[in-house]
Amino acid sequence: MKRALIIGGGFAGCAAAHQLSLIGGWNIDLVERAPFLGGGVKTHWRGGHPFTFGPRHFLTPSDALFDYLNAIVPMRKLDHEFITYVEKDRNFYSFPIHEDDLPRMPERDDIHREIAEAQEIRGWKDARNFEEYWRASVGDTLYHKMVDGYSCKMWQVDSNAELDDFGWSPKGVPIKSGSREGWDTAISAYPLAADGYDRYFQVATAEVNVKTGTEIERFDIPNKRVQIAGDWHSYDLIVSTISPDTLMNNAFGELPFVGRDFITIVLPVEFAFPDKTYFVYYAGAEPYTRIVEYKKFTQHKAPSTLLGIEIPSFSNRLYPLPIKKHIARAYQYFDAMPEGVVSMGRAGSYKYIDIDDLILQAMTFAKELDAGGLSHPVPVYGADQSAPSLLTKTMVDEGVVPDGRSD
Ligand SMILES: Cc1cc2nc3c(=O)[nH]c(=O)nc-3n(C[C@H](O)[C@H](O)[C@H](O)COP(=O)(O)OP(=O)(O)OC[C@H]3O[C@@H](n4cnc5c(N)ncnc54)[C@H](O)[C@@H]3O)c2cc1C
């Protein structure tokens, strides 16, 4: 039997393990440094409250992806709003920016005039970077109030003009009207089980030799070998979900990332945030970007509540920077990977992607492999998120995918 290695047991590694086992015919090892699977999506507990590292709700425009995950960890769809605190105004506003908030802003007359001018010129079409895009879309006042400080803090840059790869930001006029619920095109959902997505990690790796608490010490990717506990192991296929610079021994230099420090706080109130508010962004000089109230996602019942605070730092590697020169370097690594080496996941693709994208990458990779060849080390899928799942109804009926409902 051919041997496959999956490096990293975060969501991407588990999704790849699942899809590869569904193909069949592979003896799969999955090696994860931490003592558990799931990475930041694993559920932890404090004072009886379940929480993950950051919000981690499942956001997707794709019914097929929702159905895939929902078959393993049944989820409930969420109805929530995103708000941002602006200290200067001593006020909370919706994000994406909502037109009904504009009359509450002290500089409303300037803002309306700047939006009208910006839309007449439509300079956002030619924007070369994130700052130009936003200033040309909504004018300077709204940009500085809602976007500038938050984004510089989020990416730890001095100026948003440095962010020159911003395909993920909304195009056109990024001001909403009507419903205040986040991004209309997406399904937003969270598992019903108290332990969140944890059952997914077990189910996805049920047919795999999982080694948690085990670090890959050295990499010899040209020869598809890795060193674990002093011994070298060779593989026919390597699926890496760690940053390509680490995988390739920094051959082309380091890839920068921003990380997060994370603090939890238990409060003596049943709920801290208003009904539809699951988390709050902070747009100003606060050291944190976001505070999450976990009960809103988990539906945990308790007289107290748990908040999680995310503080940008460089103590871990969570956010690849949307800057072209760094992305070009990541592609140097991808282009140097030999046949039979695949790189996926957020760090692995050096791309700011979410859980639904990781699943889709795994599905695309497995489908291509099953069809006889991989088109690129980083699985490429369409903007419509259209790669079909290898998960068949039969697998669910046969009990390979247990019911994840937890009472
Ligand atoms: C704070 C935060 C909040 C987020 N919120 C959401 C959200 O609400 N919704 C959403 O869809 N997405 C969200 N995301 C994005 C999404 O959750 C991540 O993209 C995803 O979890 C990344 O999974 P991964 O497997 O690619 O990476 P990771 O989870 O980082 O997995 C890589 C694994 O490799 C292991 N590893 C590293 N080096 C080695 C080694 N040498 N040997 C063995 N193992 C190694 C690591 O321990 C790690 O577990 C969020 C991300 C962050 C950072």
The ligand as an SDF file (V2000), in Angstrom:
LIG
                    3D

 53 58  0  0  0  0  0  0  0  0999 V2000
   -8.1970   33.7850   15.7710 C   0  0  0  0  0  0  0  0  0  0  0  0
   -8.8010   33.1150   14.5490 C   0  0  0  0  0  0  0  0  0  0  0  0
  -10.1810   33.0780   14.4020 C   0  0  0  0  0  0  0  0  0  0  0  0
  -10.7380   32.4580   13.2720 C   0  0  0  0  0  0  0  0  0  0  0  0
  -12.0940   32.4370   13.1360 N   0  0  0  0  0  0  0  0  0  0  0  0
  -12.6450   31.8010   12.0690 C   0  0  0  0  0  0  0  0  0  0  0  0
  -14.0480   31.7430   11.9040 C   0  0  0  0  0  0  0  0  0  0  0  0
  -14.7870   32.3000   12.7100 O   0  0  0  0  0  0  0  0  0  0  0  0
  -14.5420   31.0480   10.8440 N   0  0  0  0  0  0  0  0  0  0  0  0
  -13.7270   30.4350    9.9230 C   0  0  0  0  0  0  0  0  0  0  0  0
  -14.2170   29.7900    8.9780 O   0  0  0  0  0  0  0  0  0  0  0  0
  -12.3910   30.5000   10.0360 N   0  0  0  0  0  0  0  0  0  0  0  0
  -11.8470   31.1570   11.0920 C   0  0  0  0  0  0  0  0  0  0  0  0
  -10.4890   31.2140   11.2110 N   0  0  0  0  0  0  0  0  0  0  0  0
   -9.6870   30.5460   10.1880 C   0  0  0  0  0  0  0  0  0  0  0  0
   -9.6240   29.0360   10.3370 C   0  0  0  0  0  0  0  0  0  0  0  0
  -10.0730   28.6040   11.5800 O   0  0  0  0  0  0  0  0  0  0  0  0
   -8.1870   28.6330   10.1290 C   0  0  0  0  0  0  0  0  0  0  0  0
   -7.8580   29.0120    8.8190 O   0  0  0  0  0  0  0  0  0  0  0  0
   -7.9880   27.1340   10.2910 C   0  0  0  0  0  0  0  0  0  0  0  0
   -8.3510   26.6820   11.5570 O   0  0  0  0  0  0  0  0  0  0  0  0
   -6.5250   26.8050    9.9850 C   0  0  0  0  0  0  0  0  0  0  0  0
   -6.3830   25.4120   10.0010 O   0  0  0  0  0  0  0  0  0  0  0  0
   -5.0700   24.7480    9.4540 P   0  0  0  0  0  0  0  0  0  0  0  0
   -5.2060   23.2890    9.6420 O   0  0  0  0  0  0  0  0  0  0  0  0
   -4.7470   25.2780    8.1140 O   0  0  0  0  0  0  0  0  0  0  0  0
   -3.9130   25.3290   10.3990 O   0  0  0  0  0  0  0  0  0  0  0  0
   -3.5640   24.9860   11.9030 P   0  0  0  0  0  0  0  0  0  0  0  0
   -4.7830   24.8330   12.7260 O   0  0  0  0  0  0  0  0  0  0  0  0
   -2.5480   25.9970   12.3150 O   0  0  0  0  0  0  0  0  0  0  0  0
   -2.8940   23.5480   11.7880 O   0  0  0  0  0  0  0  0  0  0  0  0
   -1.5410   23.3300   11.5390 C   0  0  0  0  0  0  0  0  0  0  0  0
   -1.0870   22.3160   12.5680 C   0  0  0  0  0  0  0  0  0  0  0  0
    0.2410   21.9290   12.2910 O   0  0  0  0  0  0  0  0  0  0  0  0
    0.8720   21.6330   13.5320 C   0  0  0  0  0  0  0  0  0  0  0  0
    2.3270   21.6750   13.3180 N   0  0  0  0  0  0  0  0  0  0  0  0
    3.0880   22.7630   13.0130 C   0  0  0  0  0  0  0  0  0  0  0  0
    4.3790   22.4020   12.8670 N   0  0  0  0  0  0  0  0  0  0  0  0
    4.4290   21.0660   13.0830 C   0  0  0  0  0  0  0  0  0  0  0  0
    5.4810   20.1130   13.0690 C   0  0  0  0  0  0  0  0  0  0  0  0
    6.7580   20.4510   12.7970 N   0  0  0  0  0  0  0  0  0  0  0  0
    5.1970   18.8130   13.3390 N   0  0  0  0  0  0  0  0  0  0  0  0
    3.9140   18.4400   13.6170 C   0  0  0  0  0  0  0  0  0  0  0  0
    2.8800   19.3100   13.6320 N   0  0  0  0  0  0  0  0  0  0  0  0
    3.1310   20.6010   13.3610 C   0  0  0  0  0  0  0  0  0  0  0  0
    0.3650   22.7250   14.4600 C   0  0  0  0  0  0  0  0  0  0  0  0
    0.4590   22.3400   15.8160 O   0  0  0  0  0  0  0  0  0  0  0  0
   -1.1020   22.8790   13.9960 C   0  0  0  0  0  0  0  0  0  0  0  0
   -2.0230   22.1460   14.7830 O   0  0  0  0  0  0  0  0  0  0  0  0
   -9.8970   31.8640   12.3040 C   0  0  0  0  0  0  0  0  0  0  0  0
   -8.5060   31.9170   12.4520 C   0  0  0  0  0  0  0  0  0  0  0  0
   -7.9650   32.5350   13.5600 C   0  0  0  0  0  0  0  0  0  0  0  0
   -6.4680   32.5860   13.7050 C   0  0  0  0  0  0  0  0  0  0  0  0
  1  2  1  0
  2  3  1  0
  2 52  2  0
  3  4  2  0
  4  5  1  0
  4 50  1  0
  5  6  2  0
  6  7  1  0
  6 13  1  0
  7  8  2  0
  7  9  1  0
  9 10  1  0
 10 11  2  0
 10 12  1  0
 12 13  2  0
 13 14  1  0
 14 15  1  0
 14 50  1  0
 15 16  1  0
 16 17  1  0
 16 18  1  0
 18 19  1  0
 18 20  1  0
 20 21  1  0
 20 22  1  0
 22 23  1  0
 23 24  1  0
 24 25  2  0
 24 26  1  0
 24 27  1  0
 27 28  1  0
 28 29  2  0
 28 30  1  0
 28 31  1  0
 31 32  1  0
 32 33  1  0
 33 34  1  0
 33 48  1  0
 34 35  1  0
 35 36  1  0
 35 46  1  0
 36 37  1  0
 36 45  1  0
 37 38  2  0
 38 39  1  0
 39 40  1  0
 39 45  2  0
 40 41  1  0
 40 42  2  0
 42 43  1  0
 43 44  2  0
 44 45  1  0
 46 47  1  0
 46 48  1  0
 48 49  1  0
 50 51  2  0
 51 52  1  0
 52 53  1  0
M  END
$$$$
